[in-house]
Amino acid sequence: MQRIGATFCRCPAVYTLLVEPNLSTKELKAVIALSQTRSFGQAALQVHLSQSALSALIARVEAQLGARLFERTTRAVELTDVGHIFVAHAQELIRDTQRALQAVADTVLLKTGAVSVAALPSLAASIVPQAFAAFSQAYPGVRLSLRDTLSDPAFDLVRNGKVDLALTAADPKQEDLAYEQLTTDEFLLVCRSDHPLCEEVKPIVLEATLHFPHISMSSSASVRQYVDAELAKHDIKFIPAFEVDHIATIGALVVQGLGISALPETAIALLQSNQIRCLRLHSPGIKRPLGVVTHRHTPLSASAQTLIRLLKEMLENLPAKSELTRVS
């Protein structure tokens, strides 16, 4: 007997199968319905088939399995021993499928999932926590994680799948990584409120301030690299009086009158002292692009895409400079 491409020989109660079965969810549900109702008429109503169509479907399933699942008599339909075993596993398969579909739906609807982010220290301590708080309030079932690091290590974290995305000030320009600029971070000059530069009414020319001690990040930080690059345009090698690794340290040194510092707005937002003033730099000044780095060949989850949109919106709507930085 030949059925849907399967070759088998028929014995009294068992078919010898020569091909691997390929059963659909619809077929599994039909078998389960018949096992529960013991009636072709009632089962057909449950699975929205005619009685003859259901009978043909059951016959196809039995042919693919190479075993009879039901004993049919004029009075009843009963499961065979093989049928009992098959139905038990079919019910588990249906439950697993439903759980899988629900998990996918929950992830798409941001009810579950996880997003891992690498960010520059200035961003990790300013805009990212704000974005995380807003995201967690809207999607409490999604787990967030954060690693603060410099740009080059952040690229490797994305490349190796350790994080979903990185917020950096540099475009990696590498084939396996994608970069999207989100906003621009403008540098301002930070000094103590009684510093002589606070007397200036015009924007400050950075290279004209080098006779004052400067405080800067180490050379591996993007903040320092942008200042170095700006002064190099004027053939000036930048030699700060203090080199540190943390924005808070710069703020503390400025408050003690030990120097001034050129910092981007996102970093200045971390300085919480009323003894600090922020002055505009002369146009065009220093502008640091801020963007998101992702793996070019790995699709982002719905949660990661939503977080990126939120970060972009928050970065675009930062407070005005006069409100954020107390610019003179």
N, C-alpha and C positions, 0 to 999 in steps of 0.2 A: 504494500500500500504506500502511495506517495502523497505527502501533505506538506505544503509550504516549504518545499526544499529539504525536508528532513526525510531520510531513508531509515526505515525500521522494519523489523519483522514482528508479527503479532503472535503473542502467546495468550493463554486463557485470561490472565489478569495483568500482564506486564508487557510493555513495549520495549524492545531493545533499541536504545537511542544511539544514533551515529553522528549527530551534530549537537553543538552546544545550544541550549535553550536561550531565547532572547524574549523575555516577558516584560510587558509594559505594566505601569501602575494600574491602568484601566483593567487589564486582565487579572491582576492580583485582587483588585477590589471586587471583581465579579465572582471569583472563586470564594472569597471570604463571605460575600453576601449569600451565595448559595449554601455555604456551610452553615450559616446562621439561620436561614429561613427554612432550609430543607424543601424548598419549593421553587421551581423554575419560574412560575408566575410571579410570586412575590419578589424574588431576587431580580427579575427582569425590570420590575417597577423601580426598585432601588437604584439600579445602575443605568436606567433610562435606555433600555434596549427592548426590542420585541423578544418574545419567548423563544422564537426560532433562532434569532440572532445570538441570544445568550447560549442556547444549546450548542450552536456552531462554535462559539468562542470557547466554551468549556472543552469541546472536543479538540480544538487546536492546542489549547494549553496541555491537555493530556498527551497529545501527540508529541509536542516539544519536550515534555518531561520524560516521555517513555514510560509512563505509569498511569494507571487509572486512579483518579482521585475520588470518584463517586460511584456507588452502586445504585443503579436506577431500577425501580420496580414500578408497577402500576399504582402502588399506594404511597410510596415515599422515595426520597432521595437521601441516601446515607453516605457518610464519609467512610472511605476505606482506611486501613491502618496507615498507608502512605499518605492519604488525604489529610489525616489528623496532623501528621508531621509537617506536611507542606503548609497547611493553613497557619500553624503556629509560627513558622518562619515568615510566611507572607505578611502576617499581622505585624511582626517586628519590623519588617522591611518598610511597610507603610508608615509605621510610627517614626522610623529613622528618616524617611523621606520628608515627612511633615516637620520633624524637628529641624532638618537641614534647610527647608524652605523658610521656616520661621526665623532661623538664625540669619539667613541672607536678608530677609525682610527687615529684621531688627537692625542689622548693620546698615542697610540702605537708609532706613529711617532714623539712623543715629541713636538707636536705643542701646546698642552694645558696640564694642570695638575698642580700638586703641590707636593713639597717634603719638609718635615720638618725635621730638624736635631738638635740633641743635641750634644754638643762637650765640651771637657775639655777646660777651659779658655785659656790654652796655644795654643791649636789647633784652637779654635774659633777666636783667634787674629792673627793667622799666616797662616797656610795652607788652612783653610776652606774658608776665603775670596778670596784667589787666585783661589780655585776650583770653587767657586760660580761665580766669574767673567768670567772664561773660559766657564762654563756651560751656563750662561746667554747669552753669546755672540753666542753660538751655538744653544741654544734653548730658544729664548726670550719669548716664550709663556708659559713657565713653571714657576710657582711662587715658589720661595725659601724662607724658613724661618729658623732662627737659634736661638737656646737657648744655652747660655754658662752656664755650670753647672758641678758639680763634678760627679764622676762615679755612686754612689748610687742613687742620684736623677735621673740621666740619665736613669738608668735601669727602674725606675718606669714610666718615661715618655714613654718609648718604650712599657712597659707592658700595660699601660692604653690607648695606641693608641694616645697619645698626639704628638708624633713624629714618623716618619717612621724609623729612625735609629739613633744610637748614636755612637760617636767616643770616645773611652775610652782607658784607660791604664790597664783595669782590665777585666778579663774573669768572667762573673757573675756566671757561672756554675749552672744555674738554668734551670729546665726542659722547661719552656715556652720561654726562650730566647736563641738565637743562637749567637755564637761569631766566627768571622773570623779575625785572625791576619793579618794586612796589612804590617807592617814594625816594625823596632826596633829603639827606640830613645835612643841614647847614652848620658850619662851625662858627662859634662865637668866642670872644676872648673873655676869660674868667679872671677876676681879680678881687682883692678885698675892697670893701666899700670905701675905705679911706685912701686907696691907692691913687697916685697922681694921674693915672690915665682916666680916672673917673671924671676929671675936670674937662676932658675932651668933649666937644659938642658934635664933631664929625666922626664918621666911621673910622676905625683904627686901621692903619697900614701895618700888617703883621711884621714885616721886616724892619720897621722903624721901632719895634718894641724890644729888640734883641739885647739892648743894653741893660734891660731888667732881667733878673733871674727867671728862667722858665722852668716849669715842671711838666713832665711829659710821661706818657706810657713808654714801655720798652719798645725796641725797634721791631719786634715781631707783631705788635698790635696794629690794626688798620688805622686807628686814630693817629698813631705816631707816623705811619707811612704816608698819610695824606699831608701832614704838616711838613715832613721831610721833602715830599715831592713839590709842594708849593714853594718852599724856600730854595730848592734846587733850581727853579726857574730863574732865580736871581743870582745863581752861582754862589749860594750861601749854604754852607754845611751847618746843619742844626746841631748845636751842642747844649742840651738842657742842663740846668744846675742839678736837677733831681730826675731820676728815671724810676718809675714805680710800675706795679702791675695792676693796681686797683684804682678805680675812679674815686672811691671814698677817700683813699690816701691823698690823692691830688687835692680834693676839697679841704682836707684837714691841713695840708701844708699851705694852701692859699689863705685859709682863715688865720693862720699864724704869721702871715706876712712874709713867707719865705719865697714867694714867687707868683707868677701868673701862668695861665695855661690856655691854649687854644683847644677847645673841646666841641664835639658835635652836640646838637640839641638833645638827642636822646640820652647822652651821657650826663649833660647838665641837669636834666630832670631828676637825677639821683642825688644832687647836692641840696641838702635841706637846711642850709644856714642863711640867716638873714644878714650875715656879714659879707655875703658874696654878691658882687655885681657882674652882670654880663654885658659886654659891649659888642656892637656890630663891627665886623671886619669890612674893610674897604672893598667895594665891588671889583672883580667878581667874587672875591673871597674864596673859601674852600667849601666845596659841596661833595658829600659822600653819598653815592647811590646805595640804597638798601634794597636787597632783593631776596627772593626765595630760590633755593637750589633743590632740585629733585632729580631722581634717577630717570634718565630719558626713556629707558626701556621697561620700566616697572610702573604700571598704572597706579595712580593714587586712589586710595579708598575714598568713599563719600565723606567720611569724617575728616580726613586730611584736606580734601578740597574745601570743605566748609570752614575749617580753621584758617586756611590761607585767605579765603574771602573775608573773614572777620578781621584778620591781621591787616589786610590791605585797607579795609574800611577804617580801622582805628588809626593806622599810620597817616592816612589821607586827612583825617579829622583831628590831628593833634591841635592843642590849644595854640592860639596865635603867639608869636614870639614874645610880644610884650607881656602877655599873661603868663607864659611858661617860664620865662627866663629873667624877668625884671630888667629888660634892656633899657639903657638910658636914652 
